[in-house]
């Protein structure tokens, strides 16, 4: 395996730059940001696993950018679905590389996602199914910790989280390589 030429401080700076992008730029560069974070996770695993909150915030911002685009109705459905798939791939990459580092805090990304869904924005069934794929990957990271954090949510959000968790346990929990 070829060692990365990029210093860890530069990798971290690239990651932190993503936090300061405006939402419209964040969405338009969605695929590139997901690829960048995935590559940084692959080649600078130790550095990125020490900066869990930065990676989680980027995932939250990427999810928010999709919901904002849905609200403003500015993007084609296919582009929104592709953006959600990119986040799913990024989440799967997190599972491969640093699941243990993210296990205790990734639940807050899930809570934020449920909060976004509860805002009353109409999301098409195809996009919702793809976005739920992101949630299922995050459930795979968090394990059973989700229920203990639901006290911080409204009743509607708690119910939505419970439904998502049930779907995960019923259909997606045992997905993976045997």
Phi and psi in degrees as a GROMACS rama.xvg file:
@    title "Ramachandran Plot"
@    xaxis  label "Phi"
@    yaxis  label "Psi"
@TYPE xy
-76.3121  131.429  UNK-2
-76.183  140.728  UNK-3
-66.2524  140.174  UNK-4
-83.9943  -11.9865  UNK-5
-84.4048  130.005  UNK-6
-71.5329  153.185  UNK-7
-60.7277  -37.4737  UNK-8
-64.7172  -37.4457  UNK-9
-68.416  -41.3826  UNK-10
-59.2843  -44.6172  UNK-11
-66.2122  -38.7613  UNK-12
-62.8702  -41.4172  UNK-13
-60.0371  -43.488  UNK-14
-62.2053  -44.8544  UNK-15
-69.3538  -27.3027  UNK-16
-61.028  -34.1736  UNK-17
-61.5774  -27.3608  UNK-18
-70.2415  -18.497  UNK-19
-107.879  10.0393  UNK-20
-79.9703  140.519  UNK-21
-63.1409  153.124  UNK-22
-56.2566  -40.6291  UNK-23
-66.9936  -36.523  UNK-24
-70.8565  -40.1807  UNK-25
-57.1795  -43.8374  UNK-26
-70.3917  -43.318  UNK-27
-65.4503  -25.1874  UNK-28
-107.342  20.1929  UNK-29
-50.1864  -53.0941  UNK-30
-62.4503  -42.2496  UNK-31
-65.3614  -39.6497  UNK-32
-65.686  -44.0572  UNK-33
-61.7252  -42.1838  UNK-34
-64.7185  -42.7035  UNK-35
-59.3986  -49.8136  UNK-36
-63.2272  -41.1406  UNK-37
-61.8826  -44.5215  UNK-38
-64.9276  -39.5932  UNK-39
-65.4813  -38.2344  UNK-40
-63.6609  -40.9502  UNK-41
-67.0518  -45.3562  UNK-42
-97.1234  -15.0619  UNK-43
-133.86  47.2344  UNK-44
-54.2071  -48.1886  UNK-45
-61.4356  -44.954  UNK-46
-62.8613  -48.4622  UNK-47
-70.143  -32.3563  UNK-48
-70.7893  -14.9836  UNK-49
-85.5801  -13.0236  UNK-50
-121.812  53.3167  UNK-51
-55.8619  -45.1382  UNK-52
-62.749  -33.3143  UNK-53
-66.5815  -46.1367  UNK-54
-63.5807  -43.1542  UNK-55
-63.312  -39.3302  UNK-56
-65.1216  -38.1983  UNK-57
-63.0658  -42.891  UNK-58
-61.7419  -43.6612  UNK-59
-59.1288  -45.3095  UNK-60
-64.6225  -38.6142  UNK-61
-64.0306  -42.649  UNK-62
-63.7409  -43.0263  UNK-63
-61.2474  -39.3905  UNK-64
-62.8766  -36.0075  UNK-65
-65.9496  -47.4635  UNK-66
-62.8194  -39.6708  UNK-67
-63.2298  -40.8589  UNK-68
-65.0819  -36.0259  UNK-69
-63.8948  -46.5554  UNK-70
-58.538  -45.5378  UNK-71
-83.4234  -6.90116  UNK-72
53.0959  42.3413  UNK-73
-101.21  -9.67485  UNK-74
-120.555  153.38  UNK-75
-70.9711  149.326  UNK-76
-55.2741  -41.0575  UNK-77
-62.5793  -38.3062  UNK-78
-66.9555  -39.0691  UNK-79
-65.8136  -42.8301  UNK-80
-64.7398  -41.7042  UNK-81
-62.9578  -39.2916  UNK-82
-63.5055  -41.4656  UNK-83
-65.3028  -37.4279  UNK-84
-63.3833  -38.1203  UNK-85
-60.7399  -41.1019  UNK-86
-67.7478  -36.5855  UNK-87
-61.2344  -44.5952  UNK-88
-62.7548  -42.0789  UNK-89
-61.7758  -42.8263  UNK-90
-63.8755  -40.0309  UNK-91
-63.8833  -36.6616  UNK-92
-65.1141  -37.4788  UNK-93
-60.4368  -40.3243  UNK-94
-62.0176  -42.5912  UNK-95
-65.1263  -41.0457  UNK-96
-97.3124  -42.4651  UNK-97
-145.519  45.0881  UNK-98
-55.9162  -45.0845  UNK-99
-63.8685  -34.3116  UNK-100
-69.6849  -30.3962  UNK-101
-95.1298  -13.3134  UNK-102
-52.2356  -44.0444  UNK-103
-82.2719  -17.5499  UNK-104
-118.5  -13.268  UNK-105
-63.5629  -20.6414  UNK-106
-57.558  -29.8304  UNK-107
-69.029  -28.6766  UNK-108
-68.2867  -41.0488  UNK-109
-61.2798  -44.9098  UNK-110
-62.0955  -41.3863  UNK-111
-63.6012  -40.6373  UNK-112
-62.4584  -45.9252  UNK-113
-62.2169  -40.088  UNK-114
-60.4474  -42.2995  UNK-115
-61.7314  -43.1853  UNK-116
-65.9676  -30.6568  UNK-117
-80.2605  -1.33659  UNK-118
-74.4001  -4.16105  UNK-119
85.2813  17.3562  UNK-120
-81.9896  131.825  UNK-121
-76.2085  121.027  UNK-122
-117.257  128.613  UNK-123
-59.4387  153.149  UNK-124
-57.332  -38.6831  UNK-125
-65.621  -43.4903  UNK-126
-68.5467  -41.0394  UNK-127
-61.4637  -40.6452  UNK-128
-61.7311  -41.8452  UNK-129
-69.039  -42.8115  UNK-130
-63.4098  -37.4488  UNK-131
-63.6194  -28.6559  UNK-132
-59.8197  -37.217  UNK-133
-62.8085  -47.9133  UNK-134
-59.0506  -40.3009  UNK-135
-65.5807  -37.8909  UNK-136
-63.6842  -39.8811  UNK-137
-67.5518  -36.0107  UNK-138
-61.8089  -38.0416  UNK-139
-62.4106  -32.3199  UNK-140
-75.9677  -45.406  UNK-141
-77.3323  -22.9049  UNK-142
72.493  -138.764  UNK-143
-93.6061  10.9026  UNK-144
-71.5271  -13.0146  UNK-145
-59.8202  -45.5254  UNK-146
-59.5223  -35.859  UNK-147
-70.6003  -16.8892  UNK-148
-97.2255  -4.07796  UNK-149
-69.3718  -12.2472  UNK-150
-65.2553  -18.5939  UNK-151
-84.9137  2.35575  UNK-152
-113.576  160.771  UNK-153
-70.4007  168.084  UNK-154
-61.5423  -43.2907  UNK-155
-63.0142  -42.2572  UNK-156
-66.1502  -40.1463  UNK-157
-61.1131  -42.5015  UNK-158
-64.8443  -41.7763  UNK-159
-63.3839  -43.0527  UNK-160
-62.7303  -41.4335  UNK-161
-62.224  -42.8837  UNK-162
-62.8258  -45.1069  UNK-163
-61.0942  -43.0435  UNK-164
-65.5752  -38.3647  UNK-165
-62.5295  -45.6593  UNK-166
-59.8258  -42.13  UNK-167
-60.6199  -49.5846  UNK-168
-64.7181  -35.8056  UNK-169
-75.6457  -40.2853  UNK-170
-118.291  -23.5334  UNK-171
-122.743  -8.24462  UNK-172
-61.351  -37.7569  UNK-173
-101.94  18.9172  UNK-174
-70.0736  139.24  UNK-175
149.366  -178.647  UNK-176
-87.9279  134.894  UNK-177
